[in-house]
């Protein structure tokens, strides 16, 4: 449940206006799974503080801010704030369920489904937003006759395809990171995803802990509002290093990542 502010215009269709709202209000604003764009807040005061700025973001005559802040509408969980000389001139803050953010990623202006290299693997028995790859049963039996967890199955498929090695599905991907220089001081650098990764239970050490193989949710498991978002569908999986996975965690998926996993050759079951 969140407090929704009333927006002006049609940001669900108007890309430029949508960008203005996102620039002004940040992660509170997003496209829903149903195709609507709105901005939601945890508290009514946060919503009122943002809602009174909407007219300026839209480019209309600014709302008057010289009136008392949010007042609860009796008998409801909704609030209103007067924004003009007459009480009838007001905005209403609605308390309602905030829908799931769309899992489609905008790539070159086109909402795009993530369909990564594990798209042809059989889906696990349970698929849903927020589910972890290392908690869910893959539905596939291992050599010992026992069911494999989903992340173990994906790593097994990857290793089999590369002659016994685990290869990163984003090898060569670069991102900003911090490293320690020769004087043991932290400096900004550019990290690059390696090709070969390791599995602690199988591959003999030593190896860099940052090169441990993990199964990444391309659309993150939770969004920036800490709500369930990306699913554990095999289409949403990519094998990458621990280090890169930590950097990508809870970020909106970079367009380069989506383009690369969607263009990757699919693994055979």
BAFI-3210 file (N, C-alpha, C; in Angstrom, 3 decimals, decimal comma, padded with zeros to 6 digits):
// residues 269
n [1|2|3|4|5|6|7|8|9|10|11|12|13|14|15|16|17|18|19|20|21|22|23|24|25|26|27|28|29|30|31|32|33|34|35|36|37|38|39|40|41|42|43|44|45|46|47|48|49|50|51|52|53|54|55|56|57|58|59|60|61|62|63|64|65|66|67|68|69|70|71|72|73|74|75|76|77|78|79|80|81|82|83|84|85|86|87|88|89|90|91|92|93|94|95|96|97|98|99|100|101|102|103|104|105|106|107|108|109|110|111|112|113|114|115|116|117|118|119|120|121|122|123|124|125|126|127|128|129|130|131|132|133|134|135|136|137|138|139|140|141|142|143|144|145|146|147|148|149|150|151|152|153|154|155|156|157|158|159|160|161|162|163|164|165|166|167|168|169|170|171|172|173|174|175|176|177|178|179|180|181|182|183|184|185|186|187|188|189|190|191|192|193|194|195|196|197|198|199|200|201|202|203|204|205|206|207|208|209|210|211|212|213|214|215|216|217|218|219|220|221|222|223|224|225|226|227|228|229|230|231|232|233|234|235|236|237|238|239|240|241|242|243|244|245|246|247|248|249|250|251|252|253|254|255|256|257|258|259|260|261|262|263|264|265|266|267|268|269]
n.u [000,846|000,558|000,959|-000,431|000,358|-001,408|-000,866|-000,157|-001,057|-000,152|001,820|002,121|002,081|003,515|006,750|008,724|007,570|007,305|010,004|010,582|009,106|010,370|012,929|012,375|011,151|012,325|012,883|010,371|008,565|007,239|006,700|003,943|003,150|000,800|000,892|000,579|001,763|002,885|003,374|004,426|004,345|005,661|004,688|002,028|002,850|005,237|004,137|002,407|004,269|005,622|003,498|002,568|004,364|003,914|002,621|004,564|006,579|005,225|004,911|002,940|000,941|002,276|001,324|-000,218|001,590|001,079|-000,702|-002,205|-000,555|-000,919|-004,159|-006,178|-008,770|-011,873|-012,969|-011,563|-008,415|-007,213|-005,721|-005,849|-004,701|-004,876|-004,400|-004,862|-006,668|-009,298|-010,921|-011,839|-009,955|-007,698|-005,444|-005,688|-004,431|-004,050|-004,533|-003,535|-003,171|000,065|000,988|002,928|006,123|006,736|008,278|009,398|012,015|013,161|014,507|016,253|014,000|011,956|009,791|011,040|011,133|013,032|014,949|016,957|020,015|019,246|016,763|015,632|015,604|013,743|011,127|011,127|009,062|007,807|007,350|007,843|007,526|010,232|011,246|014,003|016,828|018,408|016,778|014,672|013,243|014,484|013,144|014,460|016,341|019,404|022,624|022,626|020,064|018,497|016,522|017,600|018,536|017,536|019,616|021,841|021,304|021,342|024,024|025,236|024,366|025,609|028,353|028,602|028,261|030,618|032,837|033,518|034,214|032,967|031,467|031,168|028,150|028,250|030,792|033,458|031,920|031,833|032,185|031,907|034,076|035,621|039,039|042,063|045,123|048,750|049,620|047,826|045,508|042,150|040,880|039,140|038,088|037,824|036,115|036,236|034,311|035,328|036,009|036,103|034,657|034,153|033,181|032,664|032,359|033,287|035,438|038,970|040,730|043,486|041,354|040,070|037,743|035,850|035,343|033,613|030,992|027,701|024,106|022,385|019,564|018,375|016,366|016,096|015,511|014,141|012,705|013,681|012,175|012,095|010,237|008,809|009,938|011,593|011,356|012,031|012,184|013,756|014,397|015,084|017,571|021,124|024,474|026,976|029,818|030,418|031,281|030,353|027,656|027,069|027,359|025,308|023,051|019,773|019,685|018,196|017,977|020,880|020,871|022,747|023,301|020,825|020,577|022,770|022,285|019,896|020,678|022,376|023,420|021,242|021,308|021,384|019,056]
n.v [-001,180|002,190|005,801|007,630|010,228|012,800|013,147|015,410|015,674|013,058|010,890|008,166|007,687|009,776|010,128|012,088|013,688|011,765|011,309|013,769|013,668|011,505|012,547|014,554|013,278|010,819|007,412|006,950|007,053|005,147|002,823|000,673|-002,871|-003,054|-001,025|001,637|004,826|006,064|007,755|006,800|006,905|006,251|007,576|009,877|012,533|012,716|012,260|014,477|016,552|016,073|016,063|018,713|019,890|019,066|020,542|022,420|020,738|019,695|021,948|023,809|026,500|027,142|025,341|026,810|027,076|027,968|027,026|025,007|021,899|018,406|017,053|014,654|012,909|012,553|009,373|007,900|006,676|008,466|011,639|015,264|018,331|021,769|023,904|026,341|029,548|028,930|026,383|024,367|024,099|021,871|019,087|015,526|012,921|009,604|006,595|003,442|000,113|-000,321|-001,060|-003,744|-003,006|-002,736|-005,513|-005,159|-003,787|-000,666|-000,431|001,303|002,927|001,082|-000,997|-003,883|-007,417|-009,380|-012,007|-014,241|-016,286|-018,753|-019,367|-021,561|-023,624|-025,924|-024,505|-023,864|-025,522|-023,559|-020,224|-016,839|-013,292|-011,934|-014,370|-016,413|-017,698|-019,541|-020,729|-022,037|-025,004|-026,685|-028,554|-030,480|-033,481|-034,357|-036,052|-037,751|-038,457|-036,772|-033,798|-030,815|-027,601|-024,499|-022,663|-024,312|-026,096|-024,361|-023,476|-025,939|-026,533|-024,446|-025,035|-027,530|-026,780|-025,514|-027,174|-028,049|-025,764|-022,819|-020,167|-016,646|-015,016|-012,419|-011,700|-009,427|-007,185|-003,902|-001,843|000,862|000,862|000,369|000,025|-001,162|000,559|000,413|001,538|000,712|002,173|003,161|003,568|004,991|003,047|001,095|-001,804|-005,064|-007,693|-011,036|-013,923|-016,653|-018,279|-019,422|-022,190|-022,707|-025,201|-027,028|-026,240|-026,182|-024,157|-021,740|-018,869|-015,686|-014,360|-012,642|-013,705|-015,781|-017,772|-016,666|-016,742|-014,393|-012,186|-010,703|-008,704|-007,217|-008,954|-007,543|-004,257|-000,734|000,221|-001,752|-003,718|-006,804|-007,849|-008,738|-012,052|-015,582|-016,859|-018,854|-017,420|-014,988|-015,223|-014,930|-015,989|-014,717|-012,982|-012,839|-010,298|-008,532|-009,065|-008,004|-005,306|-004,852|-005,361|-004,587|-002,428|-000,640|-002,573|-002,316|-001,133|-002,211|-004,684|-006,039|-006,111|-007,739|-010,222|-010,974|-011,293|-013,414|-016,772|-019,478|-021,818|-025,353|-027,652]
n.w [000,000|-000,867|-001,120|-003,654|-005,904|-007,713|-011,108|-013,834|-017,306|-019,675|-018,844|-019,198|-021,883|-022,979|-023,506|-023,036|-021,038|-019,065|-018,483|-017,317|-014,930|-013,665|-013,385|-011,563|-009,340|-008,992|-007,987|-007,018|-009,021|-011,702|-014,467|-014,509|-014,398|-015,736|-017,576|-016,840|-015,732|-012,704|-009,510|-006,350|-002,753|000,561|002,840|003,750|004,027|002,560|000,052|-000,227|-000,203|-002,583|-004,396|-004,508|-006,147|-008,691|-010,763|-011,533|-012,527|-014,692|-016,209|-015,933|-014,446|-011,310|-008,338|-005,458|-002,550|-000,033|001,849|004,482|005,136|004,219|004,849|006,355|004,686|006,043|007,222|005,383|004,034|002,475|001,520|001,383|-000,125|-000,072|-002,845|-003,902|-003,794|-003,131|-001,240|-002,849|-004,755|-004,896|-004,291|-004,340|-002,433|-002,920|-001,164|-001,869|-003,367|-004,622|-007,867|-009,361|-010,709|-014,195|-015,830|-018,262|-020,157|-021,242|-024,312|-026,569|-026,823|-026,964|-025,166|-023,786|-023,434|-021,200|-022,321|-021,827|-022,124|-021,026|-021,781|-023,112|-021,331|-019,286|-017,404|-013,846|-011,308|-009,767|-010,411|-009,874|-008,997|-007,147|-006,269|-005,320|-007,101|-005,796|-003,964|-005,084|-006,441|-009,263|-010,733|-012,065|-012,031|-010,373|-010,794|-008,648|-008,360|-006,916|-006,607|-008,210|-007,009|-008,488|-009,217|-009,153|-011,209|-013,438|-013,412|-013,866|-016,460|-017,848|-017,363|-018,615|-021,254|-021,808|-021,801|-019,188|-017,803|-016,142|-017,758|-017,880|-018,694|-019,351|-020,126|-020,484|-020,029|-018,766|-015,845|-013,431|-010,628|-007,377|-006,542|-004,945|-004,860|-005,389|-003,059|-001,254|-001,191|-001,744|-004,948|-007,754|-010,502|-013,560|-013,857|-015,383|-016,585|-016,160|-018,290|-017,395|-014,644|-011,219|-009,115|-005,813|-004,475|-006,282|-008,025|-007,668|-005,282|-005,588|-006,140|-007,166|-004,906|-005,946|-008,398|-008,161|-009,383|-009,919|-010,121|-011,708|-011,399|-014,150|-014,597|-011,631|-008,508|-006,517|-006,603|-006,597|-004,581|-002,819|-003,330|-004,541|-007,741|-010,304|-011,726|-011,054|-013,461|-015,955|-018,198|-017,210|-016,166|-015,719|-015,795|-013,879|-012,433|-008,869|-008,124|-010,160|-009,934|-007,427|-008,001|-009,854|-008,379|-007,470|-009,193|-011,924|-014,868|-016,874|-020,224|-021,991|-020,809|-021,084|-023,890|-024,500|-023,186|-024,375|-026,989|-026,847|-027,582|-027,023|-024,312|-024,437|-022,977]
ca.u [000,000|001,348|000,213|-000,209|000,113|-002,054|000,020|-000,773|-000,639|-000,261|003,188|002,122|002,320|004,431|008,068|009,441|006,963|007,681|011,386|010,561|008,651|011,411|014,019|011,955|010,726|013,173|012,403|008,960|007,769|007,587|005,664|003,448|002,961|-000,396|001,131|000,314|002,886|002,455|004,383|003,905|005,172|005,362|003,945|001,225|003,580|006,122|003,300|001,958|005,422|005,890|002,313|002,415|005,339|003,578|002,312|005,820|007,242|004,441|005,051|001,731|001,009|002,592|000,347|000,050|002,100|000,907|-001,851|-001,805|-000,148|-001,897|-005,216|-006,832|-010,181|-012,557|-013,530|-010,718|-006,966|-006,748|-005,418|-005,923|-003,974|-005,350|-003,313|-005,363|-007,379|-010,568|-010,700|-012,149|-008,723|-006,858|-005,029|-006,016|-003,406|-004,814|-003,882|-003,996|-002,101|000,992|001,197|004,293|006,801|006,834|009,576|009,904|013,094|013,136|015,721|016,104|012,630|010,991|009,704|011,599|011,169|014,307|014,889|018,382|020,544|018,678|015,342|015,140|015,563|012,393|010,912|010,925|007,645|007,274|007,963|007,129|008,339|010,922|011,772|015,445|017,282|019,024|015,769|013,619|013,504|014,544|012,313|015,366|017,085|020,843|023,182|022,319|018,632|017,797|016,182|018,586|018,067|017,571|020,915|022,767|021,000|021,812|025,486|025,574|024,146|026,664|029,622|028,572|028,376|031,956|033,887|033,901|034,408|031,823|031,764|030,247|027,297|028,513|032,243|033,840|031,085|032,624|031,402|032,760|034,296|036,745|040,116|043,160|046,348|049,968|049,760|046,697|044,483|041,019|040,786|038,105|038,623|036,827|036,256|035,775|033,868|036,171|035,324|036,007|034,217|034,429|032,171|033,473|032,282|033,798|036,720|040,008|041,333|042,956|040,797|039,550|036,357|034,988|035,077|032,669|029,840|026,374|023,019|021,859|018,274|018,616|015,437|016,382|014,487|013,343|012,944|014,326|011,267|012,172|009,073|009,104|009,952|011,997|011,018|013,063|012,108|015,078|014,642|015,590|018,826|022,429|025,573|027,987|030,677|029,939|031,608|029,426|026,317|026,916|027,188|024,012|021,952|018,746|019,720|017,436|018,919|021,510|020,436|023,767|023,117|019,646|020,896|023,715|021,697|018,874|021,335|023,233|022,946|020,593|021,891|020,529|018,768]
ca.v [000,000|003,410|007,030|008,036|011,639|013,021|013,731|016,136|015,163|011,611|010,343|006,762|007,694|010,874|009,745|013,262|014,064|010,707|011,583|014,928|013,221|010,668|013,447|015,325|012,476|009,640|006,034|006,860|007,016|004,014|002,207|-000,555|-004,047|-002,832|000,010|002,984|005,486|006,806|007,976|006,317|007,239|005,479|008,369|010,943|013,796|012,651|012,391|015,866|017,394|015,884|016,396|020,153|020,317|018,451|021,540|022,989|019,723|019,586|023,181|024,612|027,486|026,418|025,287|027,686|026,247|028,712|026,516|023,904|020,659|017,319|016,784|013,377|012,962|011,737|008,091|007,261|006,778|009,440|012,967|016,328|019,558|022,925|024,477|027,579|030,391|028,299|024,998|023,443|023,949|021,020|017,803|014,396|011,878|008,366|005,452|002,302|-000,845|000,081|-002,221|-004,167|-002,326|-003,584|-006,151|-004,807|-002,803|000,191|-000,548|002,173|003,421|-000,006|-001,881|-005,161|-008,503|-010,059|-013,411|-014,526|-017,519|-019,978|-019,319|-022,849|-024,613|-026,056|-023,614|-024,557|-025,664|-022,317|-019,005|-015,666|-012,133|-011,972|-015,695|-016,551|-018,873|-020,542|-021,276|-022,728|-026,303|-026,567|-029,563|-031,382|-034,340|-034,435|-037,393|-038,574|-038,722|-035,771|-032,581|-029,735|-026,234|-023,863|-022,081|-025,414|-026,604|-023,382|-023,558|-027,225|-026,372|-023,555|-025,750|-028,578|-026,150|-024,934|-028,165|-028,193|-024,453|-021,908|-018,916|-015,549|-014,618|-011,001|-011,518|-008,194|-006,070|-002,983|-001,025|001,619|000,154|000,818|-000,952|-000,668|000,736|-000,140|002,110|000,192|003,205|002,906|004,510|004,668|002,346|000,428|-003,258|-005,797|-009,041|-012,071|-015,001|-017,881|-018,126|-020,603|-022,664|-023,030|-026,605|-027,901|-025,807|-026,075|-022,824|-020,425|-017,969|-014,440|-014,521|-011,856|-014,479|-016,858|-017,715|-016,507|-016,603|-013,036|-011,772|-009,557|-007,777|-007,556|-009,647|-006,478|-002,958|000,232|000,463|-003,001|-004,556|-007,906|-007,358|-009,755|-013,424|-016,606|-017,526|-019,083|-016,353|-013,825|-015,615|-014,791|-016,386|-013,662|-013,031|-012,253|-008,864|-007,819|-009,241|-007,033|-003,968|-004,783|-005,628|-003,562|-001,350|-000,910|-003,281|-001,526|-001,519|-003,085|-006,023|-006,646|-006,397|-008,843|-011,522|-011,323|-011,695|-014,580|-018,081|-020,161|-023,070|-026,537|-028,295]
ca.w [000,000|-000,993|-001,390|-005,057|-006,173|-009,015|-012,116|-014,948|-018,608|-019,896|-018,887|-019,630|-023,327|-023,323|-022,996|-022,543|-019,765|-018,126|-018,080|-016,417|-013,611|-013,076|-012,987|-010,386|-008,191|-008,870|-007,999|-006,632|-010,253|-012,560|-015,290|-013,890|-015,241|-016,541|-018,576|-016,341|-015,064|-011,523|-008,472|-005,070|-001,597|001,774|003,829|003,132|003,988|001,383|-001,143|-000,330|-000,549|-004,008|-005,181|-004,688|-007,156|-009,980|-011,798|-012,032|-013,354|-015,929|-016,983|-015,765|-013,375|-010,070|-007,262|-004,319|-001,443|001,211|002,599|005,371|004,464|004,089|005,807|006,047|004,313|007,051|006,824|004,371|004,225|001,499|002,048|000,384|000,187|-000,818|-003,650|-004,479|-002,821|-002,770|-000,809|-003,945|-005,544|-004,063|-004,851|-003,483|-002,341|-002,786|-000,524|-002,656|-003,678|-005,687|-008,734|-009,654|-011,809|-015,385|-016,031|-019,586|-020,089|-022,421|-025,117|-027,745|-026,873|-027,106|-023,993|-024,235|-022,469|-021,033|-022,740|-021,821|-022,729|-020,432|-022,162|-023,604|-020,256|-018,724|-016,266|-012,568|-010,966|-009,194|-010,942|-009,394|-008,637|-005,872|-005,928|-005,479|-007,856|-004,918|-003,054|-005,827|-007,063|-010,719|-011,383|-012,781|-011,109|-010,538|-011,000|-007,480|-008,346|-006,116|-007,336|-008,143|-006,892|-009,811|-009,552|-009,408|-012,553|-014,429|-013,444|-014,473|-017,907|-018,339|-017,316|-019,633|-022,574|-021,994|-021,581|-017,791|-017,179|-016,110|-018,454|-017,617|-019,817|-019,626|-020,216|-021,167|-019,566|-017,928|-014,932|-012,505|-009,364|-006,551|-006,353|-004,114|-005,632|-004,792|-001,716|-000,473|-001,111|-002,632|-006,064|-008,741|-011,667|-014,399|-013,777|-016,560|-016,253|-016,764|-019,009|-016,602|-013,265|-010,404|-008,174|-004,640|-004,085|-007,352|-008,579|-006,635|-005,111|-005,238|-007,154|-006,607|-004,477|-006,835|-009,605|-007,905|-010,297|-009,326|-011,085|-011,553|-011,952|-015,051|-013,946|-010,241|-007,712|-005,903|-007,228|-005,708|-003,466|-002,045|-003,634|-005,448|-009,115|-011,272|-011,365|-011,191|-014,761|-016,552|-019,167|-016,492|-015,514|-016,372|-014,922|-013,846|-011,245|-007,624|-008,100|-011,028|-009,382|-006,343|-008,580|-010,537|-007,451|-007,244|-010,183|-013,133|-015,749|-017,930|-021,570|-022,583|-020,257|-021,707|-025,292|-024,594|-022,814|-025,364|-028,235|-026,599|-028,018|-025,915|-023,860|-024,586|-021,694]
c.u [000,890|000,418|000,577|-000,533|-000,556|-001,102|-000,789|-000,237|-000,806|001,130|003,245|002,448|003,384|005,800|008,822|008,900|007,309|009,097|011,453|010,134|009,714|012,574|013,656|011,750|011,451|012,436|010,962|008,071|008,211|006,396|005,240|003,345|001,768|-000,260|000,837|001,545|002,349|003,607|003,759|004,899|004,726|004,513|003,133|001,977|004,544|005,320|002,822|003,088|005,761|004,709|002,158|003,391|004,973|003,345|003,582|006,567|006,544|004,610|003,819|001,958|001,253|001,434|000,767|000,436|001,863|-000,304|-001,408|-001,487|-001,265|-002,907|-005,910|-008,297|-010,937|-013,147|-012,721|-009,266|-006,360|-006,524|-005,658|-005,092|-004,508|-004,181|-003,758|-006,184|-008,717|-010,298|-010,999|-010,931|-007,737|-006,409|-005,391|-004,894|-004,135|-003,972|-004,413|-002,848|-001,233|001,266|002,676|004,865|006,899|008,215|010,154|010,930|013,085|014,494|015,502|014,650|011,560|010,960|010,033|011,607|012,580|014,119|016,320|018,754|019,978|017,184|014,776|015,162|014,125|012,251|010,715|009,434|007,003|008,059|007,158|008,060|008,966|011,507|013,263|015,786|017,830|018,073|014,810|014,109|013,472|013,568|013,118|016,157|018,576|021,301|022,863|020,830|017,825|017,565|017,245|017,894|018,317|018,947|021,943|022,548|021,535|023,336|025,945|025,433|025,250|027,997|029,689|028,779|029,782|033,069|034,381|034,207|033,077|032,240|030,712|029,441|027,468|030,013|032,570|033,013|031,910|031,709|032,346|032,888|035,439|037,754|041,165|044,441|047,545|050,210|048,612|045,637|043,382|040,940|039,688|038,750|037,469|037,090|035,704|035,458|034,761|035,343|035,075|035,650|034,371|033,264|032,915|033,496|032,962|035,204|037,767|040,522|042,805|042,307|040,207|038,097|035,371|034,651|034,225|031,448|028,548|025,342|022,290|020,444|018,548|017,670|015,540|015,191|013,577|013,683|013,534|013,432|011,205|010,934|009,486|008,977|010,305|011,682|012,235|012,873|013,517|015,417|015,297|016,942|020,043|023,488|026,663|028,806|029,978|030,135|030,641|028,002|026,054|026,700|025,808|022,829|021,079|018,901|018,724|018,393|019,549|021,087|021,446|023,605|021,955|019,923|021,786|023,078|020,634|019,492|022,167|022,581|022,352|021,296|020,876|020,265|019,698]
c.v [001,242|004,600|007,528|009,510|011,792|013,740|014,481|015,589|013,660|010,987|008,867|006,652|008,718|010,598|010,928|013,689|013,035|010,950|012,764|014,510|012,367|011,530|014,194|014,461|011,142|008,316|005,880|006,654|005,870|003,577|000,903|-001,670|-003,871|-001,698|001,424|003,522|006,296|006,932|007,653|006,607|006,451|006,254|009,459|012,268|013,833|012,879|013,828|016,793|017,278|016,369|017,866|020,701|019,871|019,485|022,147|022,001|019,616|020,812|024,050|025,667|026,760|026,416|026,260|026,807|026,890|028,266|025,350|022,641|019,629|017,238|015,499|013,601|012,028|010,449|007,356|007,325|007,757|010,799|014,011|017,515|020,670|023,548|025,748|028,336|029,822|026,873|023,969|023,207|023,151|019,790|016,722|013,367|010,573|007,249|004,184|001,320|-000,326|-001,137|-002,529|-003,358|-003,266|-004,226|-005,868|-003,680|-001,988|000,134|000,221|002,595|002,354|-000,842|-003,312|-006,196|-009,072|-011,532|-013,882|-015,918|-018,817|-020,111|-020,659|-023,945|-024,736|-025,179|-024,425|-024,642|-024,381|-021,134|-017,821|-014,522|-012,305|-013,318|-015,770|-017,799|-019,953|-021,053|-022,221|-024,034|-026,140|-027,493|-030,579|-032,194|-034,333|-035,873|-038,327|-038,897|-037,742|-034,511|-031,512|-028,408|-025,524|-023,316|-023,174|-025,985|-025,663|-023,415|-024,860|-027,155|-025,525|-024,299|-026,811|-027,984|-025,646|-025,894|-028,269|-026,896|-023,715|-020,599|-017,871|-015,230|-013,143|-010,722|-010,262|-006,984|-005,213|-002,135|-000,278|000,880|000,813|-000,310|-000,328|-000,593|000,164|000,389|001,696|001,270|002,919|003,989|004,048|004,042|001,827|-001,064|-003,897|-007,233|-010,078|-013,115|-016,189|-017,557|-019,458|-020,917|-023,251|-024,521|-027,542|-027,519|-025,635|-024,645|-022,888|-019,738|-016,762|-014,654|-013,736|-012,576|-015,718|-016,680|-017,586|-016,380|-015,305|-012,916|-010,562|-008,423|-008,109|-008,116|-008,653|-005,165|-001,991|000,645|-000,756|-003,868|-005,652|-007,436|-008,490|-011,161|-014,335|-017,421|-017,718|-018,025|-015,140|-014,088|-015,301|-015,206|-015,328|-013,805|-012,418|-010,739|-008,053|-007,919|-008,249|-005,628|-003,806|-004,855|-004,395|-002,310|-001,669|-001,528|-002,357|-002,043|-002,468|-004,522|-006,730|-007,003|-007,631|-010,189|-011,938|-011,809|-012,964|-015,856|-018,805|-021,469|-024,206|-027,141|-029,477]
c.w [000,000|-001,261|-002,787|-005,224|-007,542|-009,974|-013,165|-016,259|-018,686|-019,988|-019,260|-021,119|-023,736|-022,703|-022,397|-021,178|-018,689|-017,590|-017,116|-015,012|-012,919|-012,594|-011,703|-009,152|-008,065|-008,869|-007,527|-007,856|-011,153|-013,395|-014,629|-014,917|-016,169|-017,540|-018,131|-015,612|-013,896|-010,538|-007,116|-003,948|-000,370|002,768|003,130|003,050|002,804|000,108|-001,318|-000,757|-002,030|-004,849|-005,454|-005,730|-008,569|-011,079|-012,384|-012,922|-014,707|-016,816|-016,918|-014,679|-012,053|-009,084|-006,159|-003,125|-000,077|002,031|003,475|004,591|004,558|005,226|005,389|005,702|005,251|006,471|005,781|004,805|003,225|002,172|000,957|000,850|-000,697|-001,566|-004,369|-003,451|-002,364|-002,326|-001,891|-004,838|-004,694|-004,843|-003,840|-003,579|-002,026|-002,168|-001,177|-002,903|-004,829|-006,562|-008,936|-010,816|-012,996|-015,475|-017,416|-019,440|-021,375|-023,121|-026,405|-027,937|-026,963|-025,815|-024,406|-023,115|-022,396|-021,395|-022,953|-022,297|-022,143|-020,760|-022,605|-022,539|-019,748|-017,494|-014,980|-012,241|-010,435|-009,743|-010,426|-009,062|-007,257|-005,495|-006,229|-006,278|-006,930|-003,835|-003,769|-006,459|-008,580|-011,430|-012,161|-011,747|-011,427|-010,701|-009,835|-007,360|-007,526|-006,937|-007,130|-007,855|-008,230|-010,164|-009,847|-010,812|-013,628|-014,535|-014,107|-015,992|-018,522|-018,409|-018,416|-021,034|-022,867|-021,582|-020,166|-017,078|-017,116|-016,767|-018,105|-018,873|-020,165|-019,678|-021,028|-020,765|-018,612|-017,059|-014,002|-011,186|-008,602|-006,427|-005,442|-004,937|-004,864|-003,376|-000,797|-000,232|-002,126|-003,695|-007,018|-009,962|-012,512|-014,337|-015,046|-016,159|-016,941|-017,499|-018,097|-015,162|-012,529|-009,467|-006,974|-004,312|-005,081|-007,786|-007,481|-006,514|-005,488|-006,434|-006,430|-006,176|-005,336|-008,117|-009,344|-008,803|-009,510|-010,438|-010,774|-012,112|-012,848|-014,672|-012,461|-009,476|-006,992|-006,586|-006,203|-004,550|-002,551|-002,211|-004,610|-006,896|-010,087|-010,794|-011,477|-012,469|-015,296|-017,593|-018,513|-015,830|-016,379|-015,362|-015,023|-012,562|-010,040|-007,610|-008,956|-010,481|-008,256|-006,885|-009,210|-009,581|-007,224|-008,112|-011,281|-014,147|-016,787|-019,306|-022,210|-022,086|-020,946|-023,159|-025,401|-024,253|-023,822|-026,681|-028,086|-027,129|-026,820|-025,590|-024,068|-023,214|-021,434]
res [x|x|x|x|x|x|x|x|x|x|x|x|x|x|x|x|x|x|x|x|x|x|x|x|x|x|x|x|x|x|x|x|x|x|x|x|x|x|x|x|x|x|x|x|x|x|x|x|x|x|x|x|x|x|x|x|x|x|x|x|x|x|x|x|x|x|x|x|x|x|x|x|x|x|x|x|x|x|x|x|x|x|x|x|x|x|x|x|x|x|x|x|x|x|x|x|x|x|x|x|x|x|x|x|x|x|x|x|x|x|x|x|x|x|x|x|x|x|x|x|x|x|x|x|x|x|x|x|x|x|x|x|x|x|x|x|x|x|x|x|x|x|x|x|x|x|x|x|x|x|x|x|x|x|x|x|x|x|x|x|x|x|x|x|x|x|x|x|x|x|x|x|x|x|x|x|x|x|x|x|x|x|x|x|x|x|x|x|x|x|x|x|x|x|x|x|x|x|x|x|x|x|x|x|x|x|x|x|x|x|x|x|x|x|x|x|x|x|x|x|x|x|x|x|x|x|x|x|x|x|x|x|x|x|x|x|x|x|x|x|x|x|x|x|x|x|x|x|x|x|x|x|x|x|x|x|x|x|x|x|x|x|x|x|x|x|x|x|x]
***
